[in-house]
């Protein structure tokens, strides 16, 4: 059995695809008998990331990170994020000759460029430097893998995602019955990089429902009074919301995957999205989702699709498969043989 250390700047109480993925993979590996530990912002002084205060950046020294790695003595090290903890863990690994893997979860170059006058290529240059020493860099979709290859990223490996099929499952429609249908749902961060306004300004019949928080929420609530903003919802409440909607609309053009897409599909909810990285990789069965450069047209088509087909397609995404790939990609931190 392996001792695995996962280093991540993204962790609870954040609610996002990175945290969900790393937590689910750890749970799966522990169920197989592996020892999985996390190096996260918990236990360190933190400060809010500028323009993204939900993310807390850690104030910590290289010596502290070196002590944690020495104490854990992991067989394998995976650095999941490019924040302060990831940077320091990378530094220690390179300095001490420790092998490690990384993963590419987020389009930071596009997110940074959307908020500040920093060219995306500058940020891509930093990310190339960050990931280059890794034995492998895990990426969530084939489209993202091709994009990174075109930007001279090396040794990438495809790493799909999973979904909890028990939590997100079809069922009776119990919400929004007092609102005009069809019920059009968005779940995710309410921020400029998620392109939520493309969903809100669609001229289609029905009621638009937004689940999530973010810096753009106050402005969008004022601008679109007819939209129902429900704030953050989790657990059974979120599952009920998914199964009570008629279509899931995913307006983002910058996600590397889109975990909420497969949560919606697992709930029997057809999806409408742009034909871009993430949705195009997930919605490979036209019976469960509609892709179009006109989001309103995609929504109209998705409303006619089969809820059963959506569920069937979601069943092809499992956390077990996700954990298999992660495990197969890990490398021994030191040049010694390890038993998987």
Backbone torsions as a table, in degrees:
resi	resn	phi	psi	omega
1	UNK	NA	151.2	-173.7
2	UNK	-102.1	148.6	167.0
3	UNK	-100.9	114.7	-174.4
4	UNK	-116.1	130.1	174.3
5	UNK	-109.7	122.4	177.1
6	UNK	-107.8	121.9	179.8
7	UNK	-101.6	123.2	-178.6
8	UNK	-147.5	132.7	173.4
9	UNK	-80.9	-18.7	178.4
10	UNK	-97.0	120.3	-179.0
11	UNK	-158.6	170.8	178.6
12	UNK	-54.1	143.8	12.1
13	UNK	-86.6	11.4	175.9
14	UNK	-58.7	146.0	175.6
15	UNK	-120.5	99.2	179.2
16	UNK	-156.4	175.5	-175.6
17	UNK	-65.6	-31.6	-179.9
18	UNK	-65.3	-50.0	-179.2
19	UNK	-62.3	-44.1	-177.9
20	UNK	-61.8	-43.4	-178.6
21	UNK	-65.5	-49.9	-177.2
22	UNK	-64.9	-38.0	178.5
23	UNK	-66.3	-45.6	-178.3
24	UNK	-64.9	-40.6	179.5
25	UNK	-66.1	-41.6	177.4
26	UNK	-60.8	-42.9	178.4
27	UNK	-62.0	-42.9	180.0
28	UNK	-63.7	-44.1	-178.1
29	UNK	-68.9	-38.0	177.2
30	UNK	-63.6	-35.8	177.4
31	UNK	-64.2	-20.2	177.7
32	UNK	-94.7	3.2	176.3
33	UNK	98.4	0.2	179.2
34	UNK	-80.1	153.6	178.1
35	UNK	-98.1	110.3	-176.7
36	UNK	-115.8	125.8	175.5
37	UNK	-124.9	159.7	-177.2
38	UNK	-124.3	136.3	169.1
39	UNK	-103.8	107.4	-172.0
40	UNK	-130.2	176.7	177.0
41	UNK	-64.9	-12.9	178.8
42	UNK	-59.3	129.0	178.3
43	UNK	93.0	-3.8	178.1
44	UNK	-115.9	156.1	169.5
45	UNK	-66.0	138.6	-179.6
46	UNK	-134.2	163.2	173.3
47	UNK	-139.2	153.3	-176.3
48	UNK	-70.2	138.2	177.1
49	UNK	-67.6	130.4	178.7
50	UNK	-55.0	133.3	-179.3
51	UNK	69.0	-1.4	-178.3
52	UNK	-146.0	63.2	-168.9
53	UNK	-64.1	-18.3	177.7
54	UNK	-64.4	-26.7	177.5
55	UNK	-89.4	125.4	178.7
56	UNK	-101.2	126.3	179.7
57	UNK	-95.4	136.0	-172.7
58	UNK	-84.4	141.5	171.7
59	UNK	-103.4	105.0	-173.3
60	UNK	-153.1	154.2	-177.7
61	UNK	-98.6	158.3	175.1
62	UNK	-57.4	-36.3	-179.4
63	UNK	-61.1	-40.0	179.7
64	UNK	-63.3	-44.3	179.3
65	UNK	-64.6	-41.0	178.2
66	UNK	-61.3	-38.9	179.2
67	UNK	-65.8	-40.9	179.2
68	UNK	-63.0	-46.1	-179.7
69	UNK	-62.9	-41.5	179.1
70	UNK	-65.5	-40.2	-179.5
71	UNK	-67.4	-42.1	-179.1
72	UNK	-71.7	-32.3	-178.1
73	UNK	45.7	56.7	-174.6
74	UNK	-72.8	149.3	170.3
75	UNK	-70.4	-35.3	-176.2
76	UNK	-138.0	143.9	178.8
77	UNK	-123.4	129.5	175.3
78	UNK	-122.6	123.6	178.9
79	UNK	-102.9	111.0	-168.9
80	UNK	-91.1	-22.2	-174.1
81	UNK	-135.3	160.7	-176.0
82	UNK	-102.1	22.2	179.0
83	UNK	-83.8	-166.1	-176.9
84	UNK	-55.5	-44.6	179.6
85	UNK	-66.3	-42.8	178.0
86	UNK	-63.1	-41.4	179.3
87	UNK	-62.7	-45.4	-178.6
88	UNK	-69.4	-38.6	177.3
89	UNK	-64.3	-40.7	176.3
90	UNK	-60.0	-45.4	-179.4
91	UNK	-59.4	-47.1	-178.8
92	UNK	-64.2	-42.9	-179.4
93	UNK	-62.4	-45.1	180.0
94	UNK	-64.9	-44.2	-178.6
95	UNK	-62.8	-38.9	-175.9
96	UNK	-95.1	2.9	179.1
97	UNK	70.9	29.5	178.9
98	UNK	-91.0	133.6	177.8
99	UNK	-82.5	150.6	-177.3
100	UNK	-157.4	163.6	172.4
101	UNK	-115.2	162.3	177.2
102	UNK	-132.6	173.6	172.9
103	UNK	-140.3	151.1	-178.8
104	UNK	-112.7	104.6	-174.2
105	UNK	-102.9	-31.4	-164.3
106	UNK	-133.8	141.3	176.8
107	UNK	-81.2	67.8	-178.9
108	UNK	-58.3	-37.7	179.9
109	UNK	-57.3	-43.5	179.3
110	UNK	-71.0	-37.4	180.0
111	UNK	-66.1	-43.2	178.8
112	UNK	-64.4	-44.6	-178.6
113	UNK	-64.1	-28.0	179.2
114	UNK	-72.6	-19.8	-176.2
115	UNK	-110.7	-28.7	-174.4
116	UNK	-137.5	154.3	-178.5
117	UNK	-78.1	61.6	178.4
118	UNK	-118.0	117.5	-178.8
119	UNK	-57.1	139.3	-177.9
120	UNK	-59.8	-34.1	-177.1
121	UNK	-65.3	-29.7	175.7
122	UNK	-61.7	-46.2	-179.0
123	UNK	-67.6	-37.8	176.3
124	UNK	-61.8	-34.9	177.0
125	UNK	-62.1	-43.0	176.4
126	UNK	-62.4	-42.8	-178.3
127	UNK	-67.3	-37.2	174.7
128	UNK	-59.5	-45.4	178.5
129	UNK	-61.0	-41.9	-176.9
130	UNK	-62.8	-46.8	-171.9
131	UNK	-86.2	-16.1	-173.1
132	UNK	-57.4	-40.2	-178.3
133	UNK	-74.0	-10.6	-176.6
134	UNK	-68.7	147.1	175.6
135	UNK	-66.8	-30.2	176.8
136	UNK	-159.5	147.2	175.0
137	UNK	-117.7	118.0	-177.5
138	UNK	-83.8	130.1	179.2
139	UNK	-127.0	149.0	-167.2
140	UNK	-81.3	-20.1	-177.4
141	UNK	-141.2	159.0	177.5
142	UNK	-65.8	-35.6	178.5
143	UNK	-63.8	-42.0	178.9
144	UNK	-66.6	-37.9	177.8
145	UNK	-61.1	-42.7	179.1
146	UNK	-66.7	-40.3	178.1
147	UNK	-61.6	-44.3	-179.5
148	UNK	-67.7	-37.8	177.2
149	UNK	-61.1	-39.3	178.6
150	UNK	-66.6	-20.7	177.6
151	UNK	-100.8	17.7	173.2
152	UNK	70.3	29.6	168.8
153	UNK	-82.9	138.0	-176.8
154	UNK	-109.1	169.6	174.3
155	UNK	40.7	48.4	174.6
156	UNK	-85.4	149.7	177.1
157	UNK	-131.8	139.8	-178.7
158	UNK	-74.5	131.6	-177.3
159	UNK	-136.8	96.8	-177.3
160	UNK	-73.2	179.3	-178.0
161	UNK	-119.0	172.0	178.9
162	UNK	-129.3	-178.7	179.0
163	UNK	-150.3	148.6	177.2
164	UNK	-80.7	101.2	-175.1
165	UNK	-71.1	-19.3	177.9
166	UNK	-79.5	-43.4	-179.8
167	UNK	-70.6	-44.6	-179.1
168	UNK	-102.0	101.5	-174.5
169	UNK	-147.2	156.7	179.5
170	UNK	-65.9	157.5	178.4
171	UNK	-177.1	-170.2	-177.2
172	UNK	-68.4	142.5	176.1
173	UNK	-81.8	111.4	-175.0
174	UNK	-118.2	-12.0	-178.1
175	UNK	-108.4	159.9	172.6
176	UNK	66.5	14.1	-176.9
177	UNK	-65.2	-20.9	179.5
178	UNK	-92.4	3.2	-179.9
179	UNK	-108.1	145.8	179.5
180	UNK	-59.1	135.8	178.1
181	UNK	-94.4	170.8	-3.1
182	UNK	-71.9	161.1	-177.2
183	UNK	-101.1	116.0	-174.0
184	UNK	-104.7	123.0	-170.1
185	UNK	-115.0	137.8	166.9
186	UNK	-124.0	134.0	175.2
187	UNK	-127.0	127.4	178.1
188	UNK	153.4	-173.7	179.7
189	UNK	-68.6	136.9	180.0
190	UNK	-96.9	88.7	-174.0
191	UNK	-151.4	166.0	-173.2
192	UNK	-62.7	-37.7	-176.0
193	UNK	-71.0	-17.2	178.5
194	UNK	-85.4	-6.3	174.2
195	UNK	58.9	34.2	-175.4
196	UNK	-59.9	-33.6	-176.1
197	UNK	-63.4	-26.0	175.9
198	UNK	-60.9	-35.7	175.2
199	UNK	-70.7	-44.8	-173.6
200	UNK	-68.4	-32.0	-176.6
201	UNK	-89.8	2.0	177.0
202	UNK	-60.6	135.8	177.4
203	UNK	-97.0	83.2	179.3
204	UNK	-135.6	151.7	178.3
205	UNK	-65.9	155.7	174.0
206	UNK	113.1	-167.8	-178.3
207	UNK	-118.4	131.0	178.0
208	UNK	-94.3	134.3	-177.4
209	UNK	-127.2	130.4	-178.8
210	UNK	-119.3	125.1	176.1
211	UNK	-114.4	122.4	179.4
212	UNK	140.4	166.9	177.3
213	UNK	-121.6	168.7	177.8
214	UNK	160.6	169.6	-172.9
215	UNK	-67.1	-19.4	-178.9
216	UNK	-90.7	-2.7	-172.4
217	UNK	-62.5	-47.2	-177.0
218	UNK	-58.1	-45.7	179.8
219	UNK	-63.7	-43.2	-176.6
220	UNK	-72.4	-33.4	176.1
221	UNK	-60.8	-43.0	-179.7
222	UNK	-69.3	-35.3	-174.8
223	UNK	-80.1	-28.1	-176.8
224	UNK	-127.1	76.2	-175.8
225	UNK	-65.1	-19.1	-179.2
226	UNK	-84.0	-5.8	-179.7
227	UNK	-89.9	142.3	179.5
228	UNK	-96.2	108.7	178.5
229	UNK	-96.8	115.0	-174.4
230	UNK	-97.7	-6.4	-176.9
231	UNK	74.1	-165.6	-178.3
232	UNK	-74.0	133.1	176.0
233	UNK	-134.7	140.4	-178.1
234	UNK	-138.1	175.0	172.3
235	UNK	59.9	-142.2	-176.6
236	UNK	-62.6	-33.1	179.6
237	UNK	-63.1	-42.9	177.9
238	UNK	-65.5	-41.9	178.8
239	UNK	-58.4	-42.0	179.9
240	UNK	-64.9	-38.2	179.1
241	UNK	-64.3	-45.9	178.5
242	UNK	-55.2	-52.5	-173.1
243	UNK	-72.1	-12.6	-179.5
244	UNK	-92.9	-7.3	178.8
245	UNK	-88.1	169.8	180.0
246	UNK	-104.0	-25.8	177.8
247	UNK	-156.3	148.2	176.5
248	UNK	-106.8	127.4	-178.8
249	UNK	-110.0	124.0	-177.9
250	UNK	-115.8	98.1	-172.5
251	UNK	-88.2	-6.2	-175.3
252	UNK	-66.4	140.7	173.0
253	UNK	-109.5	1.5	-170.9
254	UNK	-122.5	0.6	179.5
255	UNK	-72.6	148.7	176.2
256	UNK	-84.6	-19.4	177.5
257	UNK	-144.4	-82.4	-177.6
258	UNK	113.7	69.5	-178.8
259	UNK	-56.9	-32.8	-179.1
260	UNK	-64.0	-25.1	178.3
261	UNK	-63.0	-46.7	-178.2
262	UNK	-76.8	-23.4	171.5
263	UNK	-64.9	-43.1	177.7
264	UNK	-63.4	-48.0	179.5
265	UNK	-58.5	-42.9	-179.6
266	UNK	-62.8	-26.2	178.6
267	UNK	-85.3	4.1	-179.5
268	UNK	80.8	27.6	-173.7
269	UNK	-112.3	112.0	176.3
270	UNK	-61.0	154.9	-171.8
271	UNK	-121.7	141.2	172.4
272	UNK	-115.9	134.5	-177.2
273	UNK	-159.2	170.9	172.1
274	UNK	-78.5	152.9	178.7
275	UNK	-82.0	71.1	-176.6
276	UNK	-129.2	172.7	177.8
277	UNK	-50.2	134.6	-176.5
278	UNK	104.1	-84.1	178.5
279	UNK	-57.1	-42.6	-178.6
280	UNK	-65.4	-28.6	178.7
281	UNK	-80.1	-31.2	-177.6
282	UNK	-85.5	-46.4	-172.8
283	UNK	-86.9	60.5	-178.4
284	UNK	-80.6	-13.8	175.8
285	UNK	-103.0	112.2	-178.0
286	UNK	-64.5	-9.6	178.4
287	UNK	-77.6	-15.1	-175.3
288	UNK	-114.1	-10.1	-178.9
289	UNK	-159.4	157.2	-179.3
290	UNK	-123.0	130.0	179.0
291	UNK	-114.8	133.4	179.7
292	UNK	-161.2	146.6	175.2
293	UNK	-70.8	-15.6	170.3
294	UNK	-100.7	106.3	-173.6
295	UNK	-64.3	-32.7	178.3
296	UNK	-64.8	-41.5	177.7
297	UNK	-64.6	-40.4	177.7
298	UNK	-61.6	-39.5	179.7
299	UNK	-65.7	-44.2	179.3
300	UNK	-61.2	-39.8	179.0
301	UNK	-71.0	-40.4	-178.3
302	UNK	-63.1	-32.4	179.4
303	UNK	-62.6	-18.8	-178.2
304	UNK	-97.2	-0.1	-174.4
305	UNK	-87.0	166.8	-174.0
306	UNK	-83.0	129.4	174.8
307	UNK	-69.2	-33.2	177.5
308	UNK	-65.2	-39.6	179.2
309	UNK	-65.7	-37.2	177.4
310	UNK	-61.0	-46.1	179.9
311	UNK	-63.3	-44.5	-178.8
312	UNK	-60.2	-42.1	-179.1
313	UNK	-66.1	-38.2	179.7
314	UNK	-62.4	-29.5	-178.5
315	UNK	-66.5	-13.6	177.3
316	UNK	-80.4	-9.6	179.1
317	UNK	-104.7	112.4	-177.0
318	UNK	-129.7	148.1	176.0
319	UNK	-70.0	-25.1	176.8
320	UNK	-63.7	-46.1	178.2
321	UNK	-64.8	-40.5	177.8
322	UNK	-59.1	-43.9	179.3
323	UNK	-67.7	-37.2	177.4
324	UNK	-56.9	-47.7	-177.8
325	UNK	-64.7	-44.2	179.3
326	UNK	-58.0	-46.4	-178.1
327	UNK	-64.8	-41.8	-178.7
328	UNK	-66.5	-24.6	-175.7
329	UNK	-89.8	-21.1	-179.0
330	UNK	-58.0	148.6	177.3
331	UNK	-125.5	151.6	176.5
332	UNK	-63.2	134.2	-178.4
333	UNK	-64.1	-30.8	174.9
334	UNK	-117.5	159.0	-175.6
335	UNK	-76.5	64.0	176.2
336	UNK	-133.7	155.8	-179.6
337	UNK	-74.6	140.3	175.7
338	UNK	-129.3	151.1	-179.6
339	UNK	-99.5	123.6	179.1
340	UNK	-87.3	NA	NA
